[in-house]
Amino acid sequence: MNFLGISDVQEAWNLFYHLAYSRLECIYPIRTITITSKDPEFMTSEIKSLLRCKNRLMRRGHVEKAESLGKRVTKAIKKITSLTFTGAGHKCGTKALWDQVSKHTKKSTVTNSRHHC
């Protein structure tokens, strides 16, 4: 089989891969999202990307689209934070729960507890 003057299967595959990758790169460019220690614990690269997009929409005056995206962000944050609180249930007592609440509200507490659940 001879396509575009290519008779080697590996060479044809390499050409296909290069063309497909370059087209995808044009449509979906790779973006870098940096998560720092100053970001809240629930911040993920997906949430940060959604927040940037929401802010961009707000600046352009697309309020309805931004509000819709804001609901997705809220849902993602709730999902992340609810996973954090699953270990601080009734078995560990209210101290473990309030330690988690304080951690998320940036209140620092010193704990002398030696029991871990």
C-alpha positions as MATLAB code, in Angstrom:
seq = 'MNFLGISDVQEAWNLFYHLAYSRLECIYPIRTITITSKDPEFMTSEIKSLLRCKNRLMRRGHVEKAESLGKRVTKAIKKITSLTFTGAGHKCGTKALWDQVSKHTKKSTVTNSRHHC';
ca = [
       0.000    0.000    0.000;
       1.370    3.372   -0.971;
      -0.209    6.530    0.482;
       1.389    9.940   -0.073;
       4.510    8.171   -1.246;
       4.845    6.338    2.093;
       5.227    2.590    1.932;
       6.553    1.965    5.466;
       3.809    1.333    8.043;
       5.780    2.938   10.904;
       6.469    6.055    8.850;
       2.757    6.312    7.934;
       1.797    5.954   11.612;
       4.313    8.636   12.624;
       2.873   11.022   10.019;
      -0.696   10.333   11.190;
       0.266   10.822   14.846;
       2.080   14.078   14.081;
      -0.890   15.475   12.101;
      -3.444   14.418   14.726;
      -1.367   15.775   17.620;
      -0.730   19.123   15.923;
      -4.442   19.577   15.182;
      -5.403   18.720   18.748;
      -2.768   21.137   20.042;
      -4.323   23.927   17.955;
      -7.811   23.234   19.316;
      -6.896   22.266   22.892;
      -3.603   23.903   23.836;
      -1.837   22.612   26.922;
      -2.225   24.961   29.862;
      -0.277   24.983   33.073;
      -2.068   25.534   36.363;
       0.086   26.136   39.427;
      -1.157   25.182   42.863;
       0.771   26.871   45.662;
       0.822   26.457   49.424;
      -1.186   29.695   49.698;
      -4.133   28.128   47.861;
      -6.871   26.600   50.002;
      -6.699   22.859   50.559;
      -9.709   22.214   48.337;
      -8.069   23.909   45.353;
      -7.355   21.531   42.490;
      -6.090   22.330   39.017;
      -9.591   21.699   37.648;
     -11.219   24.095   40.119;
      -8.576   26.749   39.543;
      -9.032   26.461   35.783;
     -12.814   26.770   36.144;
     -12.402   29.850   38.356;
     -10.130   31.498   35.785;
     -12.658   30.794   33.061;
     -15.480   32.167   35.248;
     -13.510   35.346   35.910;
     -12.799   35.742   32.196;
     -16.518   35.394   31.417;
     -17.421   37.953   34.103;
     -14.950   40.485   32.710;
     -16.479   40.029   29.244;
     -19.990   40.557   30.590;
     -21.232   36.986   30.118;
     -22.857   36.905   33.551;
     -25.241   33.983   32.946;
     -22.475   31.710   31.665;
     -20.262   32.762   34.572;
     -23.018   31.980   37.086;
     -23.475   28.550   35.532;
     -19.749   27.912   35.805;
     -19.838   29.202   39.384;
     -22.374   26.499   40.239;
     -20.013   23.853   38.844;
     -17.177   25.295   40.944;
     -19.352   25.237   44.069;
     -20.331   21.626   43.412;
     -16.669   20.609   42.903;
     -15.578   22.383   46.099;
     -18.392   20.732   48.092;
     -17.333   17.345   46.780;
     -13.682   17.880   47.788;
     -14.486   19.262   51.241;
     -17.077   16.580   51.991;
     -14.389   13.959   51.414;
     -12.257   15.746   54.000;
     -14.943   15.496   56.656;
     -15.741   11.806   56.154;
     -13.074   10.747   58.660;
     -14.290   13.196   61.300;
     -17.605   11.585   62.096;
     -19.319   10.502   65.261;
     -16.729    7.767   65.932;
     -13.909   10.251   66.462;
     -15.932   12.792   68.416;
     -16.629   16.445   67.858;
     -13.011   17.495   68.445;
     -11.884   15.839   65.200;
     -14.761   17.493   63.357;
     -13.946   20.956   64.710;
     -10.269   20.449   63.935;
     -11.257   19.905   60.309;
     -13.558   22.959   60.347;
     -10.770   25.099   61.791;
      -8.353   23.778   59.205;
     -10.667   24.899   56.394;
     -11.456   28.260   57.918;
      -7.738   29.009   58.387;
      -7.981   29.044   62.162;
      -4.910   27.396   63.531;
      -5.309   25.304   66.643;
      -2.776   23.459   68.687;
      -3.893   19.961   69.489;
      -2.425   17.813   72.221;
      -4.590   14.856   71.378;
      -2.783   11.512   71.255;
      -5.739    9.542   69.943;
      -6.114    9.261   66.179;
      -9.105    7.742   64.424;
];
